[in-house]
Amino acid sequence: MVNARLVAYVVLPLCFSLLGLITSVGLFGLREWARKVAIFLSVAPVTICGLLLLLRPDAIFQPDIGLKYAILTVGDLGIVVYAWMFVILIPVSVWWLILFTRKSVRSQFR
């Protein structure tokens, strides 16, 4: 069974990581598709993280997990860590978005 935690912790990061690896090869070759994918990768994780944090925090951090995931059961530590990662991810994503949409950078890609 696929649930929200499996998607949030395994599937999405794995897909974004593989897409990032493929994109890095394209960026070294100055390919236009890689620039567009890099722009997508600067927007999509922030959007997904924000939506999960705002709309479905209980689906990811269930209060009755038990001792198997003890670090996430200490109060609301899991949500706090997730929120801080979101706060750190926003400026990094904005920086990549600004970098790859600049006219001087766009002109280098074919």
Backbone as CSV, one residue per row, in Angstrom:
resi,resn,N_x,N_y,N_z,CA_x,CA_y,CA_z,C_x,C_y,C_z
1,MET,0.833,-1.179,0.000,0.000,0.000,0.000,0.883,1.248,0.000
2,VAL,0.544,2.176,-0.843,1.266,3.442,-0.922,0.515,4.455,-0.064
3,ASN,1.212,5.045,0.877,0.594,6.079,1.693,1.401,7.372,1.576
4,ALA,0.940,8.414,2.230,1.560,9.731,2.101,2.992,9.747,2.625
5,ARG,3.273,9.015,3.698,4.640,8.999,4.234,5.606,8.341,3.270
6,LEU,5.198,7.255,2.636,6.056,6.585,1.670,6.363,7.514,0.497
7,VAL,5.361,8.207,0.017,5.563,9.139,-1.090,6.454,10.297,-0.652
8,ALA,6.201,10.847,0.538,6.954,12.009,1.007,8.403,11.684,1.351
9,TYR,8.661,10.499,1.869,10.011,10.171,2.326,10.830,9.351,1.335
10,VAL,10.190,8.651,0.405,10.940,7.759,-0.486,10.763,8.130,-1.950
11,VAL,9.545,8.138,-2.417,9.294,8.256,-3.851,9.684,9.634,-4.386
12,LEU,9.174,10.712,-3.799,9.491,12.046,-4.298,10.978,12.384,-4.209
13,PRO,11.639,12.169,-3.068,13.076,12.461,-3.042,13.890,11.628,-4.035
14,LEU,13.512,10.367,-4.210,14.216,9.522,-5.173,14.033,10.047,-6.596
15,CYS,12.814,10.409,-6.946,12.553,10.950,-8.282,13.279,12.268,-8.506
16,PHE,13.230,13.167,-7.514,13.932,14.441,-7.654,15.442,14.239,-7.725
17,SER,15.970,13.276,-6.992,17.415,13.000,-7.028,17.844,12.471,-8.386
18,LEU,17.105,11.519,-8.925,17.439,10.987,-10.245,17.311,12.053,-11.327
19,LEU,16.276,12.857,-11.243,16.105,13.953,-12.196,17.226,14.972,-12.064
20,GLY,17.681,15.218,-10.836,18.801,16.126,-10.606,20.110,15.609,-11.186
21,LEU,20.344,14.298,-11.068,21.552,13.708,-11.648,21.554,13.831,-13.166
22,ILE,20.435,13.534,-13.786,20.336,13.649,-15.235,20.490,15.114,-15.657
23,THR,19.898,16.013,-14.902,19.981,17.435,-15.207,21.405,17.955,-15.076
24,SER,22.142,17.476,-14.097,23.526,17.952,-13.921,24.385,17.616,-15.124
25,VAL,24.164,16.452,-15.714,24.905,16.094,-16.930,24.529,17.050,-18.059
26,GLY,23.249,17.356,-18.198,22.802,18.291,-19.220,23.295,19.706,-18.989
27,LEU,23.402,20.125,-17.725,23.902,21.467,-17.427,25.378,21.608,-17.784
28,PHE,26.152,20.544,-17.563,27.556,20.596,-17.968,27.692,20.727,-19.481
29,GLY,26.738,20.168,-20.211,26.733,20.278,-21.667,26.008,21.518,-22.168
30,LEU,25.554,22.371,-21.259,24.825,23.604,-21.573,23.616,23.333,-22.477
31,ARG,22.822,22.363,-22.116,21.619,22.009,-22.862,20.424,22.815,-22.348
32,GLU,19.590,23.266,-23.265,18.432,24.083,-22.901,17.433,23.294,-22.059
33,TRP,17.222,22.017,-22.375,16.277,21.219,-21.602,16.737,21.089,-20.150
34,ALA,18.054,21.049,-19.931,18.571,20.930,-18.569,18.325,22.216,-17.784
35,ARG,18.424,23.359,-18.456,18.135,24.639,-17.785,16.677,24.687,-17.361
36,LYS,15.777,24.217,-18.244,14.349,24.226,-17.917,14.032,23.251,-16.787
37,VAL,14.685,22.096,-16.791,14.474,21.131,-15.709,15.025,21.681,-14.395
38,ALA,16.146,22.401,-14.453,16.703,23.010,-13.239,15.747,24.059,-12.677
39,ILE,15.093,24.796,-13.554,14.077,25.754,-13.091,12.921,25.000,-12.437
40,PHE,12.494,23.904,-13.058,11.440,23.077,-12.461,11.864,22.552,-11.095
41,LEU,13.118,22.091,-10.989,13.606,21.548,-9.718,13.796,22.630,-8.655
42,SER,13.846,23.890,-9.067,13.919,24.946,-8.064,12.540,25.328,-7.551
43,VAL,11.489,24.957,-8.282,10.127,25.314,-7.884,9.366,24.128,-7.274
44,ALA,9.475,22.958,-7.874,8.652,21.809,-7.472,8.880,21.350,-6.031
45,PRO,10.121,21.147,-5.566,10.272,20.687,-4.177,9.740,21.674,-3.145
46,VAL,9.921,22.968,-3.393,9.403,23.967,-2.452,7.880,23.930,-2.431
47,THR,7.281,23.807,-3.598,5.826,23.759,-3.681,5.276,22.521,-2.982
48,ILE,5.859,21.372,-3.255,5.390,20.131,-2.635,5.602,20.157,-1.127
49,CYS,6.760,20.626,-0.701,7.051,20.709,0.737,6.061,21.646,1.425
50,GLY,5.808,22.797,0.831,4.870,23.753,1.413,3.452,23.222,1.481
51,LEU,3.015,22.574,0.403,1.661,22.023,0.404,1.504,20.904,1.422
52,LEU,2.506,20.032,1.520,2.427,18.969,2.527,2.447,19.536,3.940
53,LEU,3.258,20.556,4.156,3.358,21.154,5.481,2.064,21.858,5.876
54,LEU,1.437,22.533,4.919,0.221,23.281,5.222,-1.045,22.429,5.200
55,LEU,-1.154,21.541,4.223,-2.419,20.841,4.027,-2.501,19.478,4.694
56,ARG,-1.391,18.743,4.777,-1.446,17.364,5.267,-0.357,17.014,6.282
57,PRO,-0.129,17.791,7.313,0.932,17.418,8.261,0.612,16.137,9.032
58,ASP,-0.657,15.862,9.280,-1.017,14.646,10.021,-0.823,13.384,9.196
59,ALA,-0.896,13.496,7.878,-0.689,12.324,7.030,0.773,11.899,7.020
60,ILE,1.665,12.833,7.228,3.103,12.521,7.224,3.593,12.219,8.631
61,PHE,3.179,13.016,9.600,3.622,12.862,10.980,2.450,12.432,11.842
62,GLN,2.144,11.155,11.843,1.039,10.661,12.644,1.450,10.631,14.109
63,PRO,0.562,11.062,15.013,0.931,11.145,16.425,1.141,9.790,17.101
64,ASP,0.576,8.716,16.600,0.700,7.416,17.257,1.668,6.496,16.496
65,ILE,2.798,6.999,16.101,3.775,6.204,15.356,4.418,5.152,16.252
66,GLY,4.651,5.477,17.479,5.289,4.538,18.389,6.783,4.792,18.494
67,LEU,7.501,3.857,19.061,8.928,4.048,19.281,9.788,3.729,18.063
68,LYS,9.200,3.249,17.000,9.974,2.925,15.814,10.636,4.172,15.234
69,TYR,9.925,5.288,15.258,10.456,6.561,14.765,10.508,7.544,15.939
70,ALA,11.265,7.226,16.940,11.237,7.973,18.197,11.646,9.425,18.038
71,ILE,12.558,9.738,17.120,12.999,11.120,16.966,11.855,12.012,16.501
72,LEU,10.920,11.460,15.737,9.808,12.255,15.244,8.635,12.294,16.205
73,THR,8.680,11.529,17.287,7.561,11.505,18.219,7.781,12.408,19.426
74,VAL,8.929,13.023,19.563,9.202,13.908,20.688,8.496,15.231,20.422
75,GLY,7.348,15.396,20.994,6.551,16.600,20.765,6.199,16.717,19.295
76,ASP,6.395,17.887,18.760,6.170,18.120,17.335,7.497,18.336,16.628
77,LEU,8.524,17.609,17.048,9.855,17.794,16.493,9.900,17.534,14.994
78,GLY,9.178,16.540,14.518,9.175,16.231,13.092,8.659,17.387,12.258
79,ILE,7.582,17.987,12.683,7.014,19.122,11.957,7.941,20.322,12.046
80,VAL,8.596,20.527,13.178,9.532,21.643,13.336,10.723,21.476,12.404
81,VAL,11.296,20.274,12.326,12.418,20.019,11.426,11.973,20.220,9.983
82,TYR,10.819,19.719,9.649,10.278,19.865,8.302,10.083,21.340,7.964
83,ALA,9.571,22.130,8.911,9.355,23.561,8.679,10.678,24.292,8.496
84,TRP,11.693,23.959,9.297,12.997,24.617,9.143,13.658,24.256,7.825
85,MET,13.525,23.027,7.386,14.053,22.651,6.071,13.338,23.426,4.965
86,PHE,12.054,23.665,5.162,11.288,24.463,4.208,11.802,25.899,4.180
87,VAL,12.086,26.460,5.341,12.609,27.834,5.423,13.981,27.934,4.768
88,ILE,14.799,26.911,4.903,16.127,26.910,4.271,16.001,26.678,2.767
89,LEU,15.046,25.874,2.349,14.883,25.535,0.942,14.387,26.715,0.110
90,ILE,13.618,27.605,0.679,13.057,28.724,-0.077,14.140,29.629,-0.668
91,PRO,15.095,30.183,0.116,16.088,31.071,-0.505,16.992,30.365,-1.508
92,VAL,17.313,29.097,-1.259,18.139,28.349,-2.211,17.390,28.186,-3.528
93,SER,16.121,27.862,-3.466,15.318,27.696,-4.671,15.136,29.010,-5.415
94,VAL,14.924,30.083,-4.693,14.784,31.394,-5.332,16.085,31.780,-6.029
95,TRP,17.226,31.490,-5.401,18.516,31.800,-6.010,18.684,31.060,-7.336
96,TRP,18.382,29.751,-7.369,18.489,28.989,-8.616,17.511,29.502,-9.661
97,LEU,16.314,29.854,-9.245,15.320,30.380,-10.173,15.798,31.679,-10.807
98,ILE,16.338,32.576,-10.006,16.855,33.843,-10.531,18.064,33.597,-11.436
99,LEU,18.947,32.705,-11.040,20.150,32.439,-11.826,19.807,31.913,-13.216
100,PHE,18.949,30.920,-13.298,18.668,30.289,-14.586,17.696,31.072,-15.463
101,THR,17.064,32.111,-14.946,16.182,32.929,-15.772,16.833,34.237,-16.204
102,ARG,18.053,34.498,-15.766,18.760,35.707,-16.207,19.083,35.607,-17.693
103,LYS,19.039,36.750,-18.372,19.264,36.778,-19.813,20.671,36.321,-20.187
104,SER,21.675,36.708,-19.402,23.057,36.312,-19.720,23.269,34.805,-19.575
105,VAL,22.595,34.196,-18.629,22.707,32.747,-18.440,21.921,32.015,-19.514
106,ARG,20.730,32.515,-19.834,19.904,31.882,-20.877,20.625,31.850,-22.226
107,SER,21.390,32.892,-22.528,22.049,32.958,-23.818,23.182,31.937,-23.954
108,GLN,23.687,31.409,-22.861,24.771,30.428,-22.914,24.279,29.023,-23.261
109,PHE,23.000,28.771,-23.085,22.451,27.436,-23.348,21.961,27.361,-24.791
110,ARG,22.132,26.191,-25.394,21.665,26.009,-26.784,20.534,25.024,-26.840
